[in-house]
Structures are given as C-alpha cells and as structure tokens.
Amino acid sequence: MSKVVNPYSHRLTILRDWRHRWFATGAKYQENLKADILLREELQKLLRGMYVGSIEFERGAGTLRIFIKTSRPGLIIGRAGEGTTKIKNHILSFLRGKKLPVPELKLDIEEIRSPESNAAIVAYMVAEGLEKRLPFRRVLKQTIDKVMANRDVKGVRVGLAGRLGGADMSRREELKKGQVPLQTFRADIDFARERAHLPYGEIGVKVWIYKGEVFAQEEKAAPARRAATRR
C-alpha cells in the first residue's frame, strides 16, 4: 500500500484543527455535510484570484459562520463592505437553489500577514505564473526564492504535473530547497493543491512548506521563561 498521505490530515489533533467545526446527528448531519461540501466548492470558484489561504466553517444551532483567510482582504471586502454583502447574498441564493437549509449567516474576513509562508497562496502564485504563459522552470525558481526569503520558512517543495511547456506527453517536475520532513508529526508543514487552467490542458500544482518543529520552539522558549521568572 502507498504511504503517501495528506500532511494536513496526517497532523489533525496534533498540530492542526478541523476546517469544519460542528456537530449534528440524524438527517441534519447529511444536510450539513452536503451543504458544506457544495458551499466550499462554490466559494473556491467565486474567490479564485483573491489570494485566499483557507476557508473554515463553524456551525451552531441555526447559525453558520464562515472564516475566509486572505492576504488581500480589500479585494474581498470592497468599498464600504460591498464585497462581503455580495458574497453573503450569493451564498444564501446558492443554498436556496440547491434546496438546502438556510441558516443565519456570518462572514469573517481575516488577514494573512505573511502570504509567502501560506501553501495555498503560494500554489495559486505558481498557477497564476503558468497561466500567464511564463516558463515553468523560471516560475518554480522565483517562487521558491520568494518563499525561502521568509524567516519563518525552513524548507519548501513545489511539484508540477501535466503537459509542461505545451509538450505532447505529460510529465512531473519538482524543485525543493531546505528540508521538508513529512514523516515527523511535530513538523509544522503546510500543504496545498492548485490547478493551472491552460488551453492545452490543466497543470496540477502541489506545495509543501516547512516552518520548523513546534515542540522544538517551545523548548527554546523555556530557558528564557525560567530566566525571566528568576529575575
């Protein structure tokens, strides 16, 4: 059997939390699950190009709260909040069109301070460069240099698959810099997939970003805390 797993799900409850946080039983569970899956797909199409890092859902009794994390919140919010109202109306009309329960909706837009350390945004940057018909090797090298310039990042790996350079036969290309320990549970690894839509087909993009070990950071901070308490 293959040992390839998604780095995000591999670290759930260890370093990561669920992207859908709610609890329901019976028929409501099926309705909520269907609504969340369809709504996530619709939001990903709607917000493509707005540098969205992640979309998270929180459900309560008759309420739905959506957290959109982006490096450019101004693109989504718009002037005087026009963008958020349009997104809310679009979500409500989408749920009514699919004949799904319409809850009380709340929308939160959060800013990502360092977009170069977010795998989803980096993957979109690579896809955007490919869609502009730039040479894929140049896109890979420039993106990896941008990511590694961030102090928080200790390693990055970017993979492409498809008809690279318009070739007749599809192939895989990969570039890596630094270390990316996928099998270490305490390693803080961000992972994302993206697709670049080109006239001769789609090119798949995968990005792994390693930000260091979580427990190691706590151990480094411990001596400083002890010294502060002694003073």
C-alpha positions in Angstrom: 0.0 0.0 0.0 1.1 3.6 -0.7 2.4 5.6 2.3 1.5 9.0 0.7 -0.8 10.9 3.0 -2.1 14.5 3.1 0.2 16.4 5.5 -2.8 18.4 6.9 -4.9 15.4 7.8 -1.8 13.5 9.0 -1.4 16.1 11.7 -5.0 16.6 12.8 -5.5 16.9 16.6 -1.6 17.1 16.9 -0.9 20.5 15.2 -4.0 21.2 13.2 -7.7 21.7 13.9 -10.6 20.6 11.7 -11.7 23.1 8.9 -15.4 22.3 9.6 -16.3 22.6 13.3 -19.8 21.5 14.1 -21.9 18.6 15.5 -25.2 17.2 14.3 -26.9 13.9 14.3 -29.5 12.2 12.1 -30.8 13.8 9.0 -29.2 17.2 9.9 -25.7 15.6 9.6 -26.3 14.6 6.0 -27.8 18.0 5.1 -25.0 19.9 6.8 -22.3 17.8 5.2 -23.7 18.2 1.7 -24.2 21.9 2.2 -20.6 22.4 3.5 -19.0 20.4 0.6 -21.0 22.2 -2.1 -20.5 25.6 -0.4 -16.7 25.1 -0.2 -16.5 24.2 -3.9 -18.6 27.2 -4.8 -16.6 29.6 -2.7 -13.3 28.3 -4.1 -14.6 29.1 -7.6 -16.0 32.5 -6.5 -12.9 33.7 -4.7 -10.3 32.4 -7.1 -7.8 35.1 -7.8 -8.3 36.8 -4.4 -5.3 35.1 -2.7 -7.4 33.0 -0.3 -5.4 30.9 2.2 -8.1 28.9 3.7 -11.9 28.7 4.2 -13.3 27.4 7.6 -16.8 26.7 8.7 -18.4 26.8 12.2 -22.0 25.7 12.7 -24.2 26.3 15.6 -27.9 25.9 16.3 -29.3 27.5 13.2 -26.2 29.6 12.5 -23.3 29.3 10.1 -20.1 31.2 10.5 -17.5 31.3 7.6 -13.9 32.4 8.1 -12.1 33.5 5.0 -8.3 34.0 5.4 -6.7 36.0 2.7 -3.6 38.1 2.2 -5.6 40.8 0.4 -8.8 41.4 2.4 -9.5 44.6 0.5 -10.3 42.6 -2.7 -13.0 40.7 -0.8 -14.4 43.4 1.4 -14.6 46.1 -1.3 -15.7 49.7 -0.7 -17.8 50.1 2.4 -18.2 46.3 2.7 -20.0 45.9 -0.7 -18.0 42.7 -1.5 -19.0 40.9 1.7 -22.7 41.7 1.2 -22.4 40.3 -2.4 -20.8 37.1 -1.1 -23.4 36.7 1.6 -26.3 37.1 -0.9 -24.6 34.7 -3.3 -24.2 32.1 -0.6 -27.9 32.4 0.5 -29.1 32.2 -3.1 -26.8 29.2 -3.7 -28.2 27.3 -0.7 -31.8 28.1 -1.7 -31.1 27.0 -5.3 -29.8 23.7 -4.0 -32.8 23.3 -1.7 -30.6 23.2 1.4 -31.4 24.7 4.9 -30.6 28.4 5.0 -29.1 29.3 8.4 -28.2 32.7 9.9 -25.0 33.6 8.1 -22.0 35.4 9.5 -18.9 36.1 7.4 -15.5 36.9 8.9 -12.5 38.1 6.7 -9.1 37.6 8.3 -5.8 38.9 7.0 -2.8 36.7 6.5 0.3 38.7 7.4 3.0 36.6 5.6 1.5 35.2 2.4 4.8 33.6 1.3 4.5 31.1 4.2 1.0 30.0 3.2 0.9 27.0 0.9 -2.4 27.8 -0.7 -1.4 31.3 -1.7 2.0 30.1 -2.9 0.3 27.4 -5.0 -2.0 30.0 -6.6 1.0 32.2 -7.3 2.6 29.3 -9.2 -0.6 28.6 -11.1 -1.0 32.3 -11.9 2.5 32.4 -13.4 1.8 29.3 -15.5 -1.5 30.8 -16.8 0.4 33.9 -17.9 2.5 31.5 -20.2 5.7 32.1 -18.2 8.4 29.3 -18.4 7.6 26.8 -15.7 11.2 26.4 -14.5 11.5 30.2 -14.0 8.2 30.2 -12.1 9.4 27.4 -9.8 12.8 29.1 -9.1 11.3 32.5 -8.5 8.6 31.2 -6.2 11.0 29.1 -4.2 13.3 32.0 -3.7 10.4 34.2 -2.5 9.3 31.6 0.0 12.8 30.9 1.3 13.3 34.7 1.8 10.8 34.5 4.7 12.4 33.9 8.1 9.6 31.5 9.3 10.2 29.1 6.4 12.9 26.4 6.7 12.1 24.3 3.6 9.8 24.3 0.6 8.9 21.8 -2.1 6.9 22.6 -5.3 5.7 19.9 -7.7 4.1 20.3 -11.1 2.4 17.6 -13.2 0.8 17.9 -16.7 1.7 19.0 -20.2 4.6 21.2 -19.1 5.8 23.7 -21.7 3.0 22.5 -24.1 4.6 19.1 -24.6 2.6 16.3 -26.1 3.4 13.9 -23.2 2.7 14.9 -19.6 5.4 14.6 -17.0 6.3 15.6 -13.5 8.8 18.3 -12.4 9.7 19.1 -8.8 12.0 21.6 -7.1 13.0 21.6 -3.4 15.0 23.8 -1.2 15.7 23.3 2.5 14.3 20.3 4.5 10.7 19.0 4.4 10.3 16.2 6.9 6.9 14.7 6.0 7.1 11.8 8.5 7.7 13.9 11.6 4.5 14.7 13.4 5.8 17.7 15.3 7.0 19.3 12.0 4.7 22.2 11.0 4.1 21.5 7.3 1.6 23.4 5.3 0.3 21.7 2.2 -2.0 22.8 -0.7 -3.1 21.8 -4.2 -4.0 24.0 -7.1 -4.8 23.8 -10.8 -3.5 26.0 -13.6 -6.0 26.2 -16.5 -4.2 26.3 -19.8 -5.6 26.0 -23.4 -3.8 22.6 -23.9 -5.0 21.2 -20.6 -4.6 21.6 -16.8 -1.4 21.5 -14.8 -1.5 20.3 -11.2 0.5 22.2 -8.6 1.4 20.9 -5.2 3.2 22.9 -2.5 4.8 21.8 0.8 6.1 24.5 3.2 8.1 23.5 6.4 8.0 26.1 9.2 10.0 24.3 11.9 9.2 21.9 14.7 6.6 23.1 17.2 8.0 21.3 20.2 11.5 22.5 19.5 10.3 26.1 19.5 8.7 25.6 22.9 11.9 24.1 24.3 13.9 27.1 23.1 11.5 29.5 24.7 11.6 27.6 28.1 15.1 28.7 29.3 14.1 32.3 28.6 11.0 31.9 30.6 12.9 30.4 33.5 15.4 33.3 33.5 12.6 35.8 33.5 10.9 34.2 36.5 14.2 34.1 38.4 14.6 37.8 37.9 
